[in-house]
Amino acid sequence: MKHFEDLGLSESVLRAVAAEGYDTPTPIQAETIPVLLDGNDVLGIAQTGTGKTASFVLPLLNRLEGERGRCPKKTCNSLILAPTRELAAQIAANIRTYSRFMKVSVAVVVGGVKPAPQIRALNAGAQIVVATPGRLLDHMKAGFIRLDQTSSVIIDEADQMLDLGFIPAIRKIVGALPTKRQTVLMSATMPPPVRRLAEDFLTEPTEIAVAAVARPIERIQQSVRHVAKAAKRTVLTQILSEAGVERSVVFTRTKRGADRVNQHLERSGLSTVVIHGDKSQGQRKRALSAFRSGEAAIMVATDIAARGIDIDDITHVVNFDLPNVPEAYVHRIGRTARAGRDGVAITLCDPTERGLLRDIERLIGSPIEQGEGNDTDQDIAGEATRPERRSNRRPNRGSNGAKAGKPRKPKKKMRRRADKSRPPQQGKPGPGSSRLHSRRRTRKSNAPAQAA
């Protein structure tokens, strides 16, 4: 078994790793670090929770230590692209942790916050820029940063980039980089578009896969409970109230759904926080801080916002809604069983989601075990025998012996009153006059002539 001392890292980096209590690298770290230290491109397939962030951060810091000196203004030595603000912040935190015995300048460039501090950091020049594609592209167009002197680029969570529609932005960003560079692409799954992206960006890469593509970590105990949609909140409360559920993440499909589930759990007396794309950066930071510190034992989140939740002691993940994209299931349950621990993942599936469940089982290559409390058949039977809602309308019955409803009275036509304050125009009937009145006047005028 390898140790970090055997990987060729510098003394400063090894001291920082030891200060964090790590001695033995994970499989993705043991295979990736030597390849990156040799300057080769890497295509890494690894799930969340396997230590892949350190697998590219440690060799990056090792190289920067040998390249002493400040970066020119509005440039960066290395660029790391992440799909979400939370993941970008988590990567930056890892860089600061492992560079504690070095001098490394880091700039975080993400949306949802004021751009002025980011612009100041970019103008000064940063050795490492950690960014989300959209905000970085905005700064590039405004001329606050250029990438012509960037020697390495790392694209993390490439499959999530694909789901969020960031691939066109990534192509523009990579197009501004020098041709001679080191490129790393990390992904938990490898759909065909991500494979094509790797073929376009990487030069003779070393492909490293530490687990089967889209296979969840074996330490995660997975189960599915078939329940009616209306019963999901009650079942969720029961699960989170069980003994052994210490810290959990609940996933919903929509932002509105996350808010509703969070409100239900709060009314049930559980300590929760909620995080999704409509929350401001400050609200998301406070929610993560409360969850990380243990002030809140439950976090309700959407798929996008959950990227970057890097907390080792999450015991349970509950899928309140099944994801529309099967690969998102792997990312969701990867929030638990981190750093060598075990975890539990429970999925609540209503009858309308069975197709999504089949897609997930097809992706991971095995059926998910049936959990306790499956009550779909009973609930469906109850829904079938449930009486229909009564209509507020009175039935219109015919002449079959039943009482007939009263016929509706026809609406009277309203005549417009004549405005007597205005004299009628000459040659035309005044307001309020009708053709009937004009015909009556004609008949009266013709009556004497007829009598004569």
C-alpha positions, 0 to 999 in steps of 0.5 A, spaced: 500 500 500 502 506 498 503 512 502 503 520 500 511 520 501 511 515 495 508 519 490 513 524 489 510 530 493 514 536 496 515 537 503 510 543 504 505 539 501 506 533 505 506 537 511 499 540 510 497 533 508 499 530 515 496 536 518 490 534 516 491 527 519 492 523 512 497 518 511 494 513 505 492 516 499 485 513 496 485 509 489 484 515 485 489 519 488 494 514 488 493 513 480 492 520 478 498 524 482 504 521 479 501 522 472 500 529 473 506 530 476 509 527 470 505 533 466 501 528 462 493 530 461 488 525 465 481 523 464 479 521 471 472 517 472 471 517 480 465 518 484 464 524 489 467 522 496 473 518 493 478 524 494 478 526 487 479 533 489 485 532 492 488 528 487 488 534 482 490 539 488 496 536 491 500 536 484 498 543 482 500 546 488 507 541 488 508 544 481 506 552 483 511 551 489 517 550 484 514 556 479 516 562 484 514 569 483 507 573 482 503 572 476 502 578 471 496 582 472 489 579 469 492 573 468 492 566 472 497 560 472 492 555 473 484 555 472 479 550 475 472 550 472 466 547 477 459 547 475 456 550 482 458 556 487 458 551 492 463 546 489 468 552 487 468 554 494 469 547 496 475 546 492 478 553 494 478 551 501 482 545 499 487 549 496 488 553 502 488 547 506 493 544 503 497 550 501 498 552 508 505 552 508 506 555 502 504 562 499 499 561 493 494 566 491 487 564 489 481 567 486 474 565 486 470 567 481 462 565 481 456 568 480 450 570 485 455 575 488 458 582 487 463 582 482 468 588 484 472 583 489 473 578 484 475 584 479 480 586 484 483 579 485 483 578 477 487 585 476 492 583 481 493 576 478 492 570 481 496 563 481 490 559 481 483 561 479 477 557 481 471 559 477 464 557 474 464 558 467 458 563 466 461 568 471 468 567 468 466 568 461 463 575 463 470 577 466 473 575 460 469 579 455 469 585 460 477 584 459 478 583 467 482 576 465 486 573 459 488 566 459 494 566 454 499 565 460 495 559 463 499 553 463 494 548 466 486 547 466 482 542 470 474 541 469 471 538 475 464 534 475 464 534 467 458 530 467 454 536 471 457 541 466 453 537 461 447 537 465 447 544 466 448 546 459 455 549 460 459 545 455 458 551 450 461 556 455 467 551 456 469 550 449 469 558 449 474 558 455 478 552 453 479 556 446 482 562 449 487 557 452 494 556 450 495 550 445 501 547 449 498 546 456 496 540 461 488 539 461 485 534 467 477 532 466 474 529 472 467 526 471 463 521 475 460 518 469 462 518 462 456 520 457 458 520 450 458 528 450 463 528 455 467 523 452 467 527 445 469 533 450 475 529 452 477 527 445 477 535 443 481 538 449 485 532 452 492 530 448 494 523 449 490 523 456 491 517 461 485 514 463 484 513 470 477 509 472 477 507 480 470 504 479 465 502 474 462 508 471 455 510 474 456 504 480 455 507 487 460 506 492 459 499 495 459 502 502 452 505 501 446 501 503 441 503 498 433 501 498 427 504 495 420 505 498 414 505 494 409 510 497 403 514 494 405 521 492 400 524 498 404 520 503 411 522 502 412 527 507 409 523 512 414 517 510 420 522 510 418 525 517 418 517 520 425 516 516 428 522 519 426 521 526 428 514 526 434 512 531 441 512 527 439 518 523 444 523 525 445 527 519 442 527 513 440 530 506 434 530 503 433 531 495 427 534 491 427 535 484 425 543 484 426 549 488 419 550 490 419 543 492 425 544 497 421 549 500 415 545 501 419 539 504 423 544 509 417 547 511 413 541 513 419 538 517 420 544 521 413 544 523 414 537 525 419 539 530 426 537 526 432 542 525 433 543 518 436 548 513 434 549 505 439 550 499 437 551 492 438 556 486 434 561 488 437 562 495 442 568 495 450 566 496 449 569 503 443 564 505 447 558 502 453 560 506 449 560 512 445 554 511 452 550 509 455 553 515 449 551 520 449 544 517 456 543 517 457 545 525 451 541 527 446 546 528 441 543 523 441 536 522 437 536 516 439 539 509 433 539 504 437 541 497 436 540 489 441 537 485 445 543 483 446 546 489 448 540 492 454 540 489 460 542 493 457 539 500 463 536 502 461 533 509 464 527 511 459 525 517 453 525 513 449 518 515 443 518 510 441 521 503 433 521 502 431 522 495 424 525 496 423 526 488 427 521 483 431 525 479 430 526 471 437 524 469 439 517 472 446 520 473 444 525 478 442 519 483 449 517 483 451 524 485 446 524 490 447 518 494 455 520 493 454 525 499 454 519 504 459 514 505 465 519 504 472 518 507 471 511 508 465 511 512 458 507 511 452 510 509 444 509 507 441 512 501 433 511 501 429 513 495 421 514 496 418 512 489 411 514 487 407 510 482 408 516 477 416 515 478 417 508 476 419 509 469 425 514 472 426 508 477 427 503 472 432 508 468 436 508 475 437 501 476 439 500 468 444 505 469 447 502 476 446 495 473 442 492 478 435 493 482 435 497 488 433 493 494 425 494 496 425 497 503 420 497 509 414 500 509 412 499 501 404 501 501 403 503 494 398 498 493 394 499 499 394 507 497 392 506 490 386 501 492 384 507 497 385 512 491 381 508 487 375 507 492 375 514 494 369 517 492 369 523 487 368 530 489 361 533 488 360 538 483 357 544 486 353 545 480 345 543 480 344 537 476 339 538 470 334 533 470 330 531 464 322 528 464 324 521 467 320 522 474 326 526 477 325 533 479 327 538 474 331 544 475 328 551 474 329 554 467 334 560 467 330 566 465 333 569 459 337 576 460 333 582 458 337 587 453 339 593 456 337 599 452 342 605 452 338 611 455 338 617 451 343 623 453 338 629 453 344 634 455 346 633 448 342 635 442 341 630 436 345 631 430 341 634 424 339 628 419 341 623 424 337 620 430 339 622 437 342 618 442 337 613 445 333 613 439 331 607 435 329 605 428 322 603 431 321 611 433 323 613 427 318 609 423 312 611 427 314 618 426 314 617 418 307 613 419 304 619 423 306 624 418 303 620 412 297 619 415 293 625 413 295 624 406 292 618 406 286 620 409 285 626 403 
